[in-house]
C-alpha cells in the first residue's frame, strides 16, 4: 500500500513538472487590471466611416438577426469611438 502511495505521489509530481506553468521571467503571471490585457499599438484607421455588406449568410442565424447583431455591434462601438457605419 505504501509503494502505491509513493508511486502515485511521484506520478502526480511528474505531471506537475511536465504540464505546469512555464515562467520565463522567474515571476508569476499576474493581471490585476483586466483591461491591461489589451493595449493600443499605434495602428489607426484613416477614416471613421466603414462600409459593409453581406455577401452570404449562415444557417445558424436568420438574415434579420445577422443584420441586427451587426447593427448593434456598430452602435456599441460608436459609443466608444465616433464611428459611422454604412450598409
PyMOL Python script that loads the backbone (N, CA, C, O; Angstrom):
from pymol import cmd

cmd.read_pdbstr("""\
ATOM      1  N   UNK A   1       0.826  -1.188   0.000  1.00  0.00           N
ATOM      2  CA  UNK A   1       0.000   0.000   0.000  1.00  0.00           C
ATOM      3  C   UNK A   1       0.870   1.251   0.000  1.00  0.00           C
ATOM      4  O   UNK A   1       0.565   2.242  -0.664  1.00  0.00           O
ATOM      5  N   UNK A   2       1.968   1.179   0.768  1.00  0.00           N
ATOM      6  CA  UNK A   2       2.871   2.319   0.858  1.00  0.00           C
ATOM      7  C   UNK A   2       3.548   2.582  -0.489  1.00  0.00           C
ATOM      8  O   UNK A   2       3.755   3.732  -0.876  1.00  0.00           O
ATOM      9  N   UNK A   3       3.894   1.489  -1.204  1.00  0.00           N
ATOM     10  CA  UNK A   3       4.515   1.622  -2.517  1.00  0.00           C
ATOM     11  C   UNK A   3       3.566   2.297  -3.505  1.00  0.00           C
ATOM     12  O   UNK A   3       3.985   3.146  -4.292  1.00  0.00           O
ATOM     13  N   UNK A   4       2.309   1.926  -3.463  1.00  0.00           N
ATOM     14  CA  UNK A   4       1.313   2.503  -4.371  1.00  0.00           C
ATOM     15  C   UNK A   4       1.161   3.995  -4.106  1.00  0.00           C
ATOM     16  O   UNK A   4       1.079   4.787  -5.045  1.00  0.00           O
ATOM     17  N   UNK A   5       1.122   4.381  -2.838  1.00  0.00           N
ATOM     18  CA  UNK A   5       1.012   5.795  -2.498  1.00  0.00           C
ATOM     19  C   UNK A   5       2.235   6.575  -2.964  1.00  0.00           C
ATOM     20  O   UNK A   5       2.100   7.677  -3.496  1.00  0.00           O
ATOM     21  N   UNK A   6       3.427   6.014  -2.771  1.00  0.00           N
ATOM     22  CA  UNK A   6       4.646   6.682  -3.213  1.00  0.00           C
ATOM     23  C   UNK A   6       4.695   6.801  -4.734  1.00  0.00           C
ATOM     24  O   UNK A   6       5.082   7.841  -5.265  1.00  0.00           O
ATOM     25  N   UNK A   7       4.305   5.746  -5.428  1.00  0.00           N
ATOM     26  CA  UNK A   7       4.273   5.800  -6.886  1.00  0.00           C
ATOM     27  C   UNK A   7       3.253   6.824  -7.381  1.00  0.00           C
ATOM     28  O   UNK A   7       3.509   7.553  -8.340  1.00  0.00           O
ATOM     29  N   UNK A   8       2.111   6.871  -6.727  1.00  0.00           N
ATOM     30  CA  UNK A   8       1.092   7.854  -7.099  1.00  0.00           C
ATOM     31  C   UNK A   8       1.599   9.269  -6.876  1.00  0.00           C
ATOM     32  O   UNK A   8       1.382  10.146  -7.712  1.00  0.00           O
ATOM     33  N   UNK A   9       2.266   9.495  -5.769  1.00  0.00           N
ATOM     34  CA  UNK A   9       2.817  10.809  -5.467  1.00  0.00           C
ATOM     35  C   UNK A   9       3.876  11.201  -6.488  1.00  0.00           C
ATOM     36  O   UNK A   9       3.888  12.337  -6.962  1.00  0.00           O
ATOM     37  N   UNK A  10       4.756  10.283  -6.828  1.00  0.00           N
ATOM     38  CA  UNK A  10       5.781  10.556  -7.841  1.00  0.00           C
ATOM     39  C   UNK A  10       5.137  10.860  -9.189  1.00  0.00           C
ATOM     40  O   UNK A  10       5.583  11.752  -9.911  1.00  0.00           O
ATOM     41  N   UNK A  11       4.096  10.119  -9.522  1.00  0.00           N
ATOM     42  CA  UNK A  11       3.400  10.343 -10.784  1.00  0.00           C
ATOM     43  C   UNK A  11       2.773  11.735 -10.818  1.00  0.00           C
ATOM     44  O   UNK A  11       2.883  12.446 -11.818  1.00  0.00           O
ATOM     45  N   UNK A  12       2.118  12.121  -9.727  1.00  0.00           N
ATOM     46  CA  UNK A  12       1.497  13.445  -9.668  1.00  0.00           C
ATOM     47  C   UNK A  12       2.537  14.555  -9.744  1.00  0.00           C
ATOM     48  O   UNK A  12       2.308  15.572 -10.399  1.00  0.00           O
ATOM     49  N   UNK A  13       3.662  14.376  -9.089  1.00  0.00           N
ATOM     50  CA  UNK A  13       4.727  15.380  -9.140  1.00  0.00           C
ATOM     51  C   UNK A  13       5.288  15.481 -10.555  1.00  0.00           C
ATOM     52  O   UNK A  13       5.560  16.581 -11.037  1.00  0.00           O
ATOM     53  N   UNK A  14       5.462  14.345 -11.221  1.00  0.00           N
ATOM     54  CA  UNK A  14       5.973  14.388 -12.597  1.00  0.00           C
ATOM     55  C   UNK A  14       4.973  15.067 -13.533  1.00  0.00           C
ATOM     56  O   UNK A  14       5.379  15.770 -14.458  1.00  0.00           O
ATOM     57  N   UNK A  15       3.677  14.869 -13.306  1.00  0.00           N
ATOM     58  CA  UNK A  15       2.666  15.571 -14.099  1.00  0.00           C
ATOM     59  C   UNK A  15       2.734  17.071 -13.865  1.00  0.00           C
ATOM     60  O   UNK A  15       2.610  17.861 -14.800  1.00  0.00           O
ATOM     61  N   UNK A  16       2.932  17.456 -12.615  1.00  0.00           N
ATOM     62  CA  UNK A  16       3.038  18.878 -12.294  1.00  0.00           C
ATOM     63  C   UNK A  16       4.211  19.501 -13.045  1.00  0.00           C
ATOM     64  O   UNK A  16       4.075  20.574 -13.633  1.00  0.00           O
ATOM     65  N   UNK A  17       5.350  18.838 -13.026  1.00  0.00           N
ATOM     66  CA  UNK A  17       6.529  19.377 -13.704  1.00  0.00           C
ATOM     67  C   UNK A  17       6.363  19.362 -15.221  1.00  0.00           C
ATOM     68  O   UNK A  17       6.867  20.251 -15.907  1.00  0.00           O
ATOM     69  N   UNK A  18       5.666  18.371 -15.744  1.00  0.00           N
ATOM     70  CA  UNK A  18       5.502  18.265 -17.194  1.00  0.00           C
ATOM     71  C   UNK A  18       4.508  19.283 -17.742  1.00  0.00           C
ATOM     72  O   UNK A  18       4.717  19.835 -18.822  1.00  0.00           O
ATOM     73  N   UNK A  19       3.434  19.532 -17.008  1.00  0.00           N
ATOM     74  CA  UNK A  19       2.371  20.393 -17.516  1.00  0.00           C
ATOM     75  C   UNK A  19       2.184  21.670 -16.716  1.00  0.00           C
ATOM     76  O   UNK A  19       1.199  22.380 -16.922  1.00  0.00           O
ATOM     77  N   UNK A  20       3.083  21.977 -15.826  1.00  0.00           N
ATOM     78  CA  UNK A  20       2.970  23.183 -15.017  1.00  0.00           C
ATOM     79  C   UNK A  20       3.208  24.439 -15.839  1.00  0.00           C
ATOM     80  O   UNK A  20       3.659  24.373 -16.982  1.00  0.00           O
ATOM     81  N   UNK A  21       2.902  25.569 -15.251  1.00  0.00           N
ATOM     82  CA  UNK A  21       3.064  26.858 -15.918  1.00  0.00           C
ATOM     83  C   UNK A  21       4.547  27.154 -16.145  1.00  0.00           C
ATOM     84  O   UNK A  21       5.366  27.024 -15.236  1.00  0.00           O
ATOM     85  N   UNK A  22       4.869  27.550 -17.359  1.00  0.00           N
ATOM     86  CA  UNK A  22       6.247  27.892 -17.692  1.00  0.00           C
ATOM     87  C   UNK A  22       6.456  29.367 -17.384  1.00  0.00           C
ATOM     88  O   UNK A  22       5.745  30.221 -17.914  1.00  0.00           O
ATOM     89  N   UNK A  23       7.414  29.666 -16.541  1.00  0.00           N
ATOM     90  CA  UNK A  23       7.718  31.048 -16.191  1.00  0.00           C
ATOM     91  C   UNK A  23       9.003  31.457 -16.889  1.00  0.00           C
ATOM     92  O   UNK A  23      10.051  30.846 -16.677  1.00  0.00           O
ATOM     93  N   UNK A  24       8.927  32.474 -17.708  1.00  0.00           N
ATOM     94  CA  UNK A  24      10.092  32.918 -18.450  1.00  0.00           C
ATOM     95  C   UNK A  24      10.874  33.996 -17.712  1.00  0.00           C
ATOM     96  O   UNK A  24      12.053  34.211 -17.995  1.00  0.00           O
ATOM     97  N   UNK A  25      10.231  34.670 -16.773  1.00  0.00           N
ATOM     98  CA  UNK A  25      10.915  35.755 -16.076  1.00  0.00           C
ATOM     99  C   UNK A  25      11.044  35.495 -14.576  1.00  0.00           C
ATOM    100  O   UNK A  25      11.285  36.422 -13.803  1.00  0.00           O
ATOM    101  N   UNK A  26      10.887  34.257 -14.172  1.00  0.00           N
ATOM    102  CA  UNK A  26      11.009  33.852 -12.772  1.00  0.00           C
ATOM    103  C   UNK A  26      10.003  34.536 -11.863  1.00  0.00           C
ATOM    104  O   UNK A  26      10.248  34.684 -10.665  1.00  0.00           O
ATOM    105  N   UNK A  27       8.896  34.947 -12.409  1.00  0.00           N
ATOM    106  CA  UNK A  27       7.859  35.573 -11.604  1.00  0.00           C
ATOM    107  C   UNK A  27       6.495  35.061 -12.022  1.00  0.00           C
ATOM    108  O   UNK A  27       6.347  34.535 -13.125  1.00  0.00           O
ATOM    109  N   UNK A  28       5.504  35.204 -11.170  1.00  0.00           N
ATOM    110  CA  UNK A  28       4.165  34.733 -11.522  1.00  0.00           C
ATOM    111  C   UNK A  28       3.513  35.655 -12.549  1.00  0.00           C
ATOM    112  O   UNK A  28       3.876  36.825 -12.666  1.00  0.00           O
ATOM    113  N   UNK A  29       2.571  35.128 -13.272  1.00  0.00           N
ATOM    114  CA  UNK A  29       1.810  35.923 -14.223  1.00  0.00           C
ATOM    115  C   UNK A  29       0.608  36.490 -13.480  1.00  0.00           C
ATOM    116  O   UNK A  29      -0.308  35.755 -13.112  1.00  0.00           O
ATOM    117  N   UNK A  30       0.618  37.796 -13.263  1.00  0.00           N
ATOM    118  CA  UNK A  30      -0.450  38.459 -12.519  1.00  0.00           C
ATOM    119  C   UNK A  30      -1.038  39.557 -13.398  1.00  0.00           C
ATOM    120  O   UNK A  30      -0.316  40.432 -13.877  1.00  0.00           O
ATOM    121  N   UNK A  31      -2.334  39.506 -13.604  1.00  0.00           N
ATOM    122  CA  UNK A  31      -3.037  40.561 -14.325  1.00  0.00           C
ATOM    123  C   UNK A  31      -4.034  41.155 -13.346  1.00  0.00           C
ATOM    124  O   UNK A  31      -5.109  40.598 -13.123  1.00  0.00           O
ATOM    125  N   UNK A  32      -3.669  42.291 -12.763  1.00  0.00           N
ATOM    126  CA  UNK A  32      -4.535  42.901 -11.761  1.00  0.00           C
ATOM    127  C   UNK A  32      -5.671  43.682 -12.410  1.00  0.00           C
ATOM    128  O   UNK A  32      -6.776  43.734 -11.869  1.00  0.00           O
ATOM    129  N   UNK A  33      -5.409  44.286 -13.561  1.00  0.00           N
ATOM    130  CA  UNK A  33      -6.420  45.065 -14.256  1.00  0.00           C
ATOM    131  C   UNK A  33      -6.800  44.321 -15.537  1.00  0.00           C
ATOM    132  O   UNK A  33      -5.959  44.170 -16.423  1.00  0.00           O
ATOM    133  N   UNK A  34      -8.045  43.853 -15.656  1.00  0.00           N
ATOM    134  CA  UNK A  34      -8.425  43.085 -16.843  1.00  0.00           C
ATOM    135  C   UNK A  34      -8.233  43.858 -18.144  1.00  0.00           C
ATOM    136  O   UNK A  34      -7.945  43.254 -19.177  1.00  0.00           O
ATOM    137  N   UNK A  35      -8.388  45.182 -18.116  1.00  0.00           N
ATOM    138  CA  UNK A  35      -8.222  45.954 -19.346  1.00  0.00           C
ATOM    139  C   UNK A  35      -6.761  46.057 -19.758  1.00  0.00           C
ATOM    140  O   UNK A  35      -6.472  46.452 -20.887  1.00  0.00           O
ATOM    141  N   UNK A  36      -5.828  45.710 -18.869  1.00  0.00           N
ATOM    142  CA  UNK A  36      -4.403  45.776 -19.197  1.00  0.00           C
ATOM    143  C   UNK A  36      -3.995  44.672 -20.158  1.00  0.00           C
ATOM    144  O   UNK A  36      -2.892  44.704 -20.705  1.00  0.00           O
ATOM    145  N   UNK A  37      -4.868  43.695 -20.372  1.00  0.00           N
ATOM    146  CA  UNK A  37      -4.549  42.617 -21.309  1.00  0.00           C
ATOM    147  C   UNK A  37      -4.563  43.120 -22.746  1.00  0.00           C
ATOM    148  O   UNK A  37      -4.002  42.483 -23.638  1.00  0.00           O
ATOM    149  N   UNK A  38      -5.202  44.259 -22.970  1.00  0.00           N
ATOM    150  CA  UNK A  38      -5.325  44.808 -24.312  1.00  0.00           C
ATOM    151  C   UNK A  38      -4.627  46.157 -24.350  1.00  0.00           C
ATOM    152  O   UNK A  38      -4.759  46.949 -23.417  1.00  0.00           O
ATOM    153  N   UNK A  39      -3.906  46.421 -25.387  1.00  0.00           N
ATOM    154  CA  UNK A  39      -3.216  47.704 -25.485  1.00  0.00           C
ATOM    155  C   UNK A  39      -3.250  48.205 -26.914  1.00  0.00           C
ATOM    156  O   UNK A  39      -3.280  47.424 -27.866  1.00  0.00           O
ATOM    157  N   UNK A  40      -3.245  49.505 -27.046  1.00  0.00           N
ATOM    158  CA  UNK A  40      -3.216  50.138 -28.354  1.00  0.00           C
ATOM    159  C   UNK A  40      -1.779  50.122 -28.842  1.00  0.00           C
ATOM    160  O   UNK A  40      -0.862  50.454 -28.091  1.00  0.00           O
ATOM    161  N   UNK A  41      -1.578  49.741 -30.084  1.00  0.00           N
ATOM    162  CA  UNK A  41      -0.227  49.631 -30.607  1.00  0.00           C
ATOM    163  C   UNK A  41       0.079  50.680 -31.663  1.00  0.00           C
ATOM    164  O   UNK A  41       1.043  50.527 -32.414  1.00  0.00           O
ATOM    165  N   UNK A  42      -0.707  51.732 -31.738  1.00  0.00           N
ATOM    166  CA  UNK A  42      -0.390  52.808 -32.659  1.00  0.00           C
ATOM    167  C   UNK A  42      -1.017  52.690 -34.034  1.00  0.00           C
ATOM    168  O   UNK A  42      -0.934  53.637 -34.817  1.00  0.00           O
ATOM    169  N   UNK A  43      -1.635  51.580 -34.358  1.00  0.00           N
ATOM    170  CA  UNK A  43      -2.295  51.449 -35.651  1.00  0.00           C
ATOM    171  C   UNK A  43      -3.639  52.147 -35.594  1.00  0.00           C
ATOM    172  O   UNK A  43      -4.364  52.035 -34.605  1.00  0.00           O
ATOM    173  N   UNK A  44      -3.972  52.870 -36.657  1.00  0.00           N
ATOM    174  CA  UNK A  44      -5.208  53.635 -36.648  1.00  0.00           C
ATOM    175  C   UNK A  44      -5.778  53.684 -38.057  1.00  0.00           C
ATOM    176  O   UNK A  44      -5.039  53.807 -39.034  1.00  0.00           O
ATOM    177  N   UNK A  45      -7.082  53.587 -38.151  1.00  0.00           N
ATOM    178  CA  UNK A  45      -7.718  53.738 -39.450  1.00  0.00           C
ATOM    179  C   UNK A  45      -7.689  55.201 -39.839  1.00  0.00           C
ATOM    180  O   UNK A  45      -7.714  56.081 -38.979  1.00  0.00           O
ATOM    181  N   UNK A  46      -7.639  55.457 -41.111  1.00  0.00           N
ATOM    182  CA  UNK A  46      -7.583  56.836 -41.588  1.00  0.00           C
ATOM    183  C   UNK A  46      -8.973  57.449 -41.730  1.00  0.00           C
ATOM    184  O   UNK A  46      -9.088  58.626 -42.070  1.00  0.00           O
ATOM    185  N   UNK A  47     -10.016  56.688 -41.480  1.00  0.00           N
ATOM    186  CA  UNK A  47     -11.376  57.195 -41.620  1.00  0.00           C
ATOM    187  C   UNK A  47     -12.250  56.679 -40.483  1.00  0.00           C
ATOM    188  O   UNK A  47     -11.939  55.670 -39.850  1.00  0.00           O
ATOM    189  N   UNK A  48     -13.344  57.386 -40.237  1.00  0.00           N
ATOM    190  CA  UNK A  48     -14.287  56.951 -39.203  1.00  0.00           C
ATOM    191  C   UNK A  48     -15.534  56.314 -39.797  1.00  0.00           C
ATOM    192  O   UNK A  48     -16.402  55.846 -39.061  1.00  0.00           O
ATOM    193  N   UNK A  49     -15.631  56.291 -41.121  1.00  0.00           N
ATOM    194  CA  UNK A  49     -16.807  55.673 -41.737  1.00  0.00           C
ATOM    195  C   UNK A  49     -16.421  54.323 -42.339  1.00  0.00           C
ATOM    196  O   UNK A  49     -15.428  54.200 -43.056  1.00  0.00           O
ATOM    197  N   UNK A  50     -17.215  53.341 -42.033  1.00  0.00           N
ATOM    198  CA  UNK A  50     -16.986  51.981 -42.521  1.00  0.00           C
ATOM    199  C   UNK A  50     -18.175  51.555 -43.365  1.00  0.00           C
ATOM    200  O   UNK A  50     -19.326  51.778 -42.989  1.00  0.00           O
ATOM    201  N   UNK A  51     -17.897  50.952 -44.489  1.00  0.00           N
ATOM    202  CA  UNK A  51     -18.944  50.423 -45.350  1.00  0.00           C
ATOM    203  C   UNK A  51     -18.860  48.901 -45.315  1.00  0.00           C
ATOM    204  O   UNK A  51     -17.776  48.327 -45.416  1.00  0.00           O
ATOM    205  N   UNK A  52     -19.998  48.263 -45.174  1.00  0.00           N
ATOM    206  CA  UNK A  52     -20.015  46.805 -45.113  1.00  0.00           C
ATOM    207  C   UNK A  52     -21.193  46.273 -45.909  1.00  0.00           C
ATOM    208  O   UNK A  52     -22.135  47.004 -46.217  1.00  0.00           O
ATOM    209  N   UNK A  53     -21.128  44.995 -46.235  1.00  0.00           N
ATOM    210  CA  UNK A  53     -22.233  44.334 -46.913  1.00  0.00           C
ATOM    211  C   UNK A  53     -22.218  42.861 -46.537  1.00  0.00           C
ATOM    212  O   UNK A  53     -21.216  42.336 -46.051  1.00  0.00           O
ATOM    213  N   UNK A  54     -23.328  42.217 -46.767  1.00  0.00           N
ATOM    214  CA  UNK A  54     -23.448  40.788 -46.511  1.00  0.00           C
ATOM    215  C   UNK A  54     -23.369  40.064 -47.848  1.00  0.00           C
ATOM    216  O   UNK A  54     -24.277  40.163 -48.673  1.00  0.00           O
ATOM    217  N   UNK A  55     -22.289  39.344 -48.053  1.00  0.00           N
ATOM    218  CA  UNK A  55     -22.137  38.585 -49.291  1.00  0.00           C
ATOM    219  C   UNK A  55     -22.921  37.277 -49.202  1.00  0.00           C
ATOM    220  O   UNK A  55     -23.579  36.868 -50.159  1.00  0.00           O
ATOM    221  N   UNK A  56     -22.842  36.641 -48.063  1.00  0.00           N
ATOM    222  CA  UNK A  56     -23.622  35.427 -47.829  1.00  0.00           C
ATOM    223  C   UNK A  56     -23.884  35.350 -46.329  1.00  0.00           C
ATOM    224  O   UNK A  56     -23.309  36.118 -45.558  1.00  0.00           O
ATOM    225  N   UNK A  57     -24.719  34.459 -45.928  1.00  0.00           N
ATOM    226  CA  UNK A  57     -25.090  34.357 -44.524  1.00  0.00           C
ATOM    227  C   UNK A  57     -24.723  33.011 -43.941  1.00  0.00           C
ATOM    228  O   UNK A  57     -23.945  32.241 -44.505  1.00  0.00           O
ATOM    229  N   UNK A  58     -25.310  32.761 -42.798  1.00  0.00           N
ATOM    230  CA  UNK A  58     -25.090  31.493 -42.120  1.00  0.00           C
ATOM    231  C   UNK A  58     -26.440  30.849 -41.854  1.00  0.00           C
ATOM    232  O   UNK A  58     -27.449  31.540 -41.720  1.00  0.00           O
ATOM    233  N   UNK A  59     -26.457  29.557 -41.780  1.00  0.00           N
ATOM    234  CA  UNK A  59     -27.701  28.846 -41.480  1.00  0.00           C
ATOM    235  C   UNK A  59     -28.012  28.868 -39.989  1.00  0.00           C
ATOM    236  O   UNK A  59     -29.123  28.534 -39.577  1.00  0.00           O
ATOM    237  N   UNK A  60     -27.019  29.265 -39.173  1.00  0.00           N
ATOM    238  CA  UNK A  60     -27.209  29.273 -37.721  1.00  0.00           C
ATOM    239  C   UNK A  60     -28.059  30.450 -37.248  1.00  0.00           C
ATOM    240  O   UNK A  60     -28.734  30.360 -36.222  1.00  0.00           O
ATOM    241  N   UNK A  61     -28.027  31.556 -37.997  1.00  0.00           N
ATOM    242  CA  UNK A  61     -28.735  32.774 -37.600  1.00  0.00           C
ATOM    243  C   UNK A  61     -29.560  33.240 -38.793  1.00  0.00           C
ATOM    244  O   UNK A  61     -29.095  33.194 -39.931  1.00  0.00           O
ATOM    245  N   UNK A  62     -30.784  33.688 -38.531  1.00  0.00           N
ATOM    246  CA  UNK A  62     -31.608  34.181 -39.634  1.00  0.00           C
ATOM    247  C   UNK A  62     -31.039  35.501 -40.155  1.00  0.00           C
ATOM    248  O   UNK A  62     -30.297  36.187 -39.453  1.00  0.00           O
ATOM    249  N   UNK A  63     -31.391  35.843 -41.378  1.00  0.00           N
ATOM    250  CA  UNK A  63     -30.857  37.048 -42.018  1.00  0.00           C
ATOM    251  C   UNK A  63     -31.118  38.321 -41.240  1.00  0.00           C
ATOM    252  O   UNK A  63     -30.233  39.170 -41.131  1.00  0.00           O
ATOM    253  N   UNK A  64     -32.325  38.470 -40.692  1.00  0.00           N
ATOM    254  CA  UNK A  64     -32.623  39.693 -39.938  1.00  0.00           C
ATOM    255  C   UNK A  64     -31.836  39.739 -38.634  1.00  0.00           C
ATOM    256  O   UNK A  64     -31.407  40.813 -38.211  1.00  0.00           O
ATOM    257  N   UNK A  65     -31.641  38.600 -37.998  1.00  0.00           N
ATOM    258  CA  UNK A  65     -30.856  38.576 -36.756  1.00  0.00           C
ATOM    259  C   UNK A  65     -29.390  38.873 -37.016  1.00  0.00           C
ATOM    260  O   UNK A  65     -28.730  39.506 -36.192  1.00  0.00           O
ATOM    261  N   UNK A  66     -28.867  38.419 -38.163  1.00  0.00           N
ATOM    262  CA  UNK A  66     -27.482  38.745 -38.530  1.00  0.00           C
ATOM    263  C   UNK A  66     -27.314  40.252 -38.657  1.00  0.00           C
ATOM    264  O   UNK A  66     -26.374  40.833 -38.114  1.00  0.00           O
ATOM    265  N   UNK A  67     -28.224  40.866 -39.369  1.00  0.00           N
ATOM    266  CA  UNK A  67     -28.140  42.311 -39.592  1.00  0.00           C
ATOM    267  C   UNK A  67     -28.322  43.086 -38.289  1.00  0.00           C
ATOM    268  O   UNK A  67     -27.648  44.091 -38.065  1.00  0.00           O
ATOM    269  N   UNK A  68     -29.222  42.628 -37.439  1.00  0.00           N
ATOM    270  CA  UNK A  68     -29.419  43.284 -36.144  1.00  0.00           C
ATOM    271  C   UNK A  68     -28.175  43.169 -35.272  1.00  0.00           C
ATOM    272  O   UNK A  68     -27.809  44.122 -34.585  1.00  0.00           O
ATOM    273  N   UNK A  69     -27.523  42.011 -35.295  1.00  0.00           N
ATOM    274  CA  UNK A  69     -26.313  41.817 -34.492  1.00  0.00           C
ATOM    275  C   UNK A  69     -25.207  42.760 -34.946  1.00  0.00           C
ATOM    276  O   UNK A  69     -24.523  43.357 -34.114  1.00  0.00           O
ATOM    277  N   UNK A  70     -25.025  42.900 -36.252  1.00  0.00           N
ATOM    278  CA  UNK A  70     -24.001  43.811 -36.771  1.00  0.00           C
ATOM    279  C   UNK A  70     -24.369  45.251 -36.445  1.00  0.00           C
ATOM    280  O   UNK A  70     -23.509  46.034 -36.040  1.00  0.00           O
ATOM    281  N   UNK A  71     -25.632  45.605 -36.616  1.00  0.00           N
ATOM    282  CA  UNK A  71     -26.072  46.968 -36.307  1.00  0.00           C
ATOM    283  C   UNK A  71     -25.860  47.275 -34.823  1.00  0.00           C
ATOM    284  O   UNK A  71     -25.400  48.362 -34.474  1.00  0.00           O
ATOM    285  N   UNK A  72     -26.192  46.324 -33.953  1.00  0.00           N
ATOM    286  CA  UNK A  72     -25.981  46.515 -32.513  1.00  0.00           C
ATOM    287  C   UNK A  72     -24.505  46.655 -32.177  1.00  0.00           C
ATOM    288  O   UNK A  72     -24.131  47.461 -31.325  1.00  0.00           O
ATOM    289  N   UNK A  73     -23.663  45.868 -32.848  1.00  0.00           N
ATOM    290  CA  UNK A  73     -22.217  45.954 -32.599  1.00  0.00           C
ATOM    291  C   UNK A  73     -21.684  47.318 -33.007  1.00  0.00           C
ATOM    292  O   UNK A  73     -20.920  47.930 -32.261  1.00  0.00           O
ATOM    293  N   UNK A  74     -22.076  47.806 -34.189  1.00  0.00           N
ATOM    294  CA  UNK A  74     -21.622  49.129 -34.620  1.00  0.00           C
ATOM    295  C   UNK A  74     -22.137  50.214 -33.686  1.00  0.00           C
ATOM    296  O   UNK A  74     -21.428  51.183 -33.412  1.00  0.00           O
ATOM    297  N   UNK A  75     -23.346  50.064 -33.200  1.00  0.00           N
ATOM    298  CA  UNK A  75     -23.898  51.039 -32.258  1.00  0.00           C
ATOM    299  C   UNK A  75     -23.089  51.061 -30.962  1.00  0.00           C
ATOM    300  O   UNK A  75     -22.803  52.128 -30.418  1.00  0.00           O
ATOM    301  N   UNK A  76     -22.727  49.885 -30.476  1.00  0.00           N
ATOM    302  CA  UNK A  76     -21.914  49.790 -29.266  1.00  0.00           C
ATOM    303  C   UNK A  76     -20.534  50.399 -29.486  1.00  0.00           C
ATOM    304  O   UNK A  76     -20.052  51.156 -28.644  1.00  0.00           O
ATOM    305  N   UNK A  77     -19.890  50.076 -30.611  1.00  0.00           N
ATOM    306  CA  UNK A  77     -18.561  50.615 -30.907  1.00  0.00           C
ATOM    307  C   UNK A  77     -18.605  52.130 -31.063  1.00  0.00           C
ATOM    308  O   UNK A  77     -17.676  52.824 -30.650  1.00  0.00           O
ATOM    309  N   UNK A  78     -19.690  52.651 -31.663  1.00  0.00           N
ATOM    310  CA  UNK A  78     -19.756  54.092 -31.878  1.00  0.00           C
ATOM    311  C   UNK A  78     -19.965  54.850 -30.573  1.00  0.00           C
ATOM    312  O   UNK A  78     -19.728  56.057 -30.524  1.00  0.00           O
ATOM    313  N   UNK A  79     -20.403  54.173 -29.520  1.00  0.00           N
ATOM    314  CA  UNK A  79     -20.496  54.822 -28.204  1.00  0.00           C
ATOM    315  C   UNK A  79     -19.107  55.109 -27.646  1.00  0.00           C
ATOM    316  O   UNK A  79     -18.925  56.066 -26.893  1.00  0.00           O
ATOM    317  N   UNK A  80     -18.139  54.295 -28.007  1.00  0.00           N
ATOM    318  CA  UNK A  80     -16.774  54.453 -27.513  1.00  0.00           C
ATOM    319  C   UNK A  80     -15.953  55.310 -28.468  1.00  0.00           C
ATOM    320  O   UNK A  80     -15.160  56.145 -28.034  1.00  0.00           O
ATOM    321  N   UNK A  81     -16.137  55.109 -29.734  1.00  0.00           N
ATOM    322  CA  UNK A  81     -15.346  55.798 -30.754  1.00  0.00           C
ATOM    323  C   UNK A  81     -16.295  56.282 -31.827  1.00  0.00           C
ATOM    324  O   UNK A  81     -17.144  55.522 -32.293  1.00  0.00           O
ATOM    325  N   UNK A  82     -16.163  57.537 -32.226  1.00  0.00           N
ATOM    326  CA  UNK A  82     -17.037  58.064 -33.275  1.00  0.00           C
ATOM    327  C   UNK A  82     -16.860  57.218 -34.529  1.00  0.00           C
ATOM    328  O   UNK A  82     -15.801  57.219 -35.156  1.00  0.00           O
ATOM    329  N   UNK A  83     -17.908  56.505 -34.876  1.00  0.00           N
ATOM    330  CA  UNK A  83     -17.831  55.570 -35.985  1.00  0.00           C
ATOM    331  C   UNK A  83     -19.129  55.643 -36.766  1.00  0.00           C
ATOM    332  O   UNK A  83     -20.212  55.523 -36.194  1.00  0.00           O
ATOM    333  N   UNK A  84     -19.025  55.837 -38.046  1.00  0.00           N
ATOM    334  CA  UNK A  84     -20.187  55.882 -38.918  1.00  0.00           C
ATOM    335  C   UNK A  84     -20.192  54.612 -39.750  1.00  0.00           C
ATOM    336  O   UNK A  84     -19.242  54.341 -40.485  1.00  0.00           O
ATOM    337  N   UNK A  85     -21.247  53.842 -39.635  1.00  0.00           N
ATOM    338  CA  UNK A  85     -21.325  52.591 -40.397  1.00  0.00           C
ATOM    339  C   UNK A  85     -22.349  52.751 -41.507  1.00  0.00           C
ATOM    340  O   UNK A  85     -23.472  53.197 -41.273  1.00  0.00           O
ATOM    341  N   UNK A  86     -21.958  52.389 -42.695  1.00  0.00           N
ATOM    342  CA  UNK A  86     -22.829  52.473 -43.860  1.00  0.00           C
ATOM    343  C   UNK A  86     -22.999  51.090 -44.449  1.00  0.00           C
ATOM    344  O   UNK A  86     -22.023  50.373 -44.669  1.00  0.00           O
ATOM    345  N   UNK A  87     -24.242  50.718 -44.704  1.00  0.00           N
ATOM    346  CA  UNK A  87     -24.501  49.391 -45.269  1.00  0.00           C
ATOM    347  C   UNK A  87     -24.553  49.504 -46.772  1.00  0.00           C
ATOM    348  O   UNK A  87     -24.760  48.504 -47.459  1.00  0.00           O
TER     349      UNK A  87
END
""", "prot")
cmd.dss("prot")
cmd.show_as("cartoon", "prot")
cmd.util.cbc("prot")
cmd.orient("prot")
